[in-house]
């Protein structure tokens, strides 16, 4: 994301406060930017929800005390060919299974709602060096039909859609959406 | 928005750092919550973008230095009957005209993109004690065809759609969407 105007220069060295998943996020953010610049989709990472306790307005609104809030939705949302898109990026360190503790119960509820309203919701899971699009529908079905607290890698390989890394784009997840969802076509011509 | 889990209780007294527009925002947030709870739409206010400079991880990840970023998109987004929705809430103190300085150039560009991709983008303008839905299309057309730096109230009255305040809901903007955009119907039955 670009915030071209009114950014205070002295704060340039913004820190990476959330190391886990940062590389995956970086490659997805790159793709988001590519898609926006090429008129393919408008998908942004939502800002991290933060609760603000104390602000110093005398010196240009510097926040002196704040804390991280728990997100109740997924990290990325936007529009692709008229369709509402929402997803989360999950880096999985285990090679054998994806722990469901990575997804909060209110996020599960949210995925269910988005699908019910006609939107597209999924996870991008980075695992064993590969990127998978795992549909919200499959996630909900797995949760309902299993008592397991993690999704075996075999299930992710079977139900998930491999997403390619393209060094010009990043993680090219629109192609994954095209594969996973019918009727949503990737049209290269549709440039701005 | 509700963040039911993992919220640190001691930070309960979160401050209102942005007084302007707070009442309008409150009434829109109430409506968002009503719509979610009644299965009518899933629309959230995005978190305020914040740049984090310093975090104390030893005492439960307390942010000690941060600053407000300029948003490049609109404040609210989500899905309503399969349609991508994005809007901003603007409280206008002037009784005669709405200053376009309220909307940043990158937000104008963003509105243009959302519409181009088949989404619905608009402003909710609170002015002279009333709430108007002002379509993104009308905003873009006004900007292109006028050199004025504000939209006269007469134009807002003529092109905007009055949104009612309902004390059970808040600012009932879905009804405004139904009026302003064809083919997007408000279906009371569609409850969860």
Contacts between the chains, C-beta under 8 A, distances in Angstrom:
chain1	res1	chain2	res2	distance
A	1	B	72	6.7
A	2	B	72	6.5
A	3	B	49	7.1
A	3	B	69	5.0
A	3	B	70	5.2
A	3	B	71	7.8
A	3	B	72	5.9
A	4	B	72	7.7
A	4	B	106	6.6
A	5	B	70	5.5
A	5	B	104	6.8
A	5	B	105	7.8
A	5	B	106	7.0
A	6	B	70	4.5
A	7	B	51	7.8
A	7	B	69	6.7
A	7	B	70	6.7
A	8	B	67	5.9
A	11	B	51	5.5
A	11	B	53	5.7
A	11	B	67	5.4
A	13	B	53	7.6
A	14	B	51	5.0
A	14	B	52	6.4
A	14	B	53	6.7
A	15	B	52	6.1
A	15	B	53	6.7
A	15	B	54	7.4
A	15	B	55	6.9
A	17	B	52	5.4
A	17	B	55	5.3
A	17	B	61	7.7
A	36	B	113	7.2
A	39	B	113	7.6
A	39	B	116	7.3
A	41	B	117	7.0
A	42	B	110	7.5
A	42	B	113	5.2
A	42	B	114	6.2
A	42	B	117	5.7
A	42	B	119	7.7
A	44	B	73	6.2
A	46	B	46	5.5
A	46	B	47	6.3
A	47	B	46	6.3
A	47	B	47	4.4
A	47	B	48	6.5
A	47	B	49	4.0
A	47	B	50	6.5
A	47	B	69	7.7
A	48	B	47	6.5
A	48	B	50	7.4
A	49	B	3	7.1
A	49	B	47	4.0
A	50	B	47	6.5
A	50	B	48	7.4
A	50	B	50	5.1
A	50	B	52	7.8
A	50	B	63	6.9
A	50	B	66	7.3
A	51	B	7	7.9
A	51	B	11	5.5
A	51	B	14	5.0
A	52	B	14	6.4
A	52	B	15	6.2
A	52	B	17	5.4
A	52	B	50	7.9
A	53	B	11	5.7
A	53	B	13	7.6
A	53	B	14	6.7
A	53	B	15	6.7
A	54	B	15	7.3
A	55	B	15	7.0
A	55	B	17	5.3
A	60	B	67	7.6
A	61	B	17	7.7
A	61	B	67	6.7
A	61	B	68	5.7
A	62	B	65	6.7
A	62	B	66	7.6
A	62	B	67	5.9
A	63	B	50	6.8
A	63	B	63	6.8
A	63	B	65	7.0
A	63	B	66	4.1
A	63	B	67	6.3
A	63	B	68	7.5
A	64	B	64	6.7
A	64	B	65	7.0
A	65	B	62	6.7
A	65	B	63	7.0
A	65	B	64	7.0
A	66	B	50	7.3
A	66	B	62	7.6
A	66	B	63	4.0
A	66	B	66	5.8
A	67	B	8	6.0
A	67	B	11	5.4
A	67	B	60	7.6
A	67	B	61	6.7
A	67	B	62	5.9
A	67	B	63	6.4
A	68	B	61	5.7
A	68	B	63	7.5
A	69	B	3	5.1
A	69	B	7	6.8
A	69	B	47	7.7
A	70	B	3	5.1
A	70	B	5	5.6
A	70	B	6	4.6
A	70	B	7	6.7
A	71	B	3	7.8
A	72	B	1	6.6
A	72	B	2	6.4
A	72	B	3	5.8
A	72	B	4	7.7
A	73	B	44	6.1
A	77	B	77	6.5
A	77	B	78	7.8
A	78	B	77	7.9
A	78	B	84	7.5
A	79	B	84	4.1
A	79	B	114	6.4
A	79	B	117	4.7
A	79	B	118	6.8
A	79	B	119	4.6
A	80	B	117	7.3
A	81	B	117	7.0
A	81	B	118	6.8
A	82	B	84	7.2
A	82	B	117	6.6
A	82	B	118	3.1
A	82	B	119	7.3
A	83	B	84	7.4
A	84	B	78	7.6
A	84	B	79	4.1
A	84	B	82	7.2
A	84	B	83	7.3
A	84	B	84	4.6
A	104	B	5	6.7
A	105	B	5	7.7
A	106	B	2	7.8
A	106	B	4	6.6
A	106	B	5	7.0
A	110	B	42	7.5
A	113	B	36	7.2
A	113	B	39	7.6
A	113	B	42	5.2
A	113	B	192	7.5
A	114	B	42	6.2
A	114	B	79	6.4
A	116	B	39	7.3
A	116	B	192	7.3
A	117	B	41	7.0
A	117	B	42	5.7
A	117	B	79	4.7
A	117	B	80	7.3
A	117	B	81	7.0
A	117	B	82	6.6
A	118	B	79	6.8
A	118	B	81	6.8
A	118	B	82	3.0
A	119	B	42	7.7
A	119	B	79	4.6
A	119	B	82	7.2
A	192	B	113	7.4
A	192	B	116	7.2
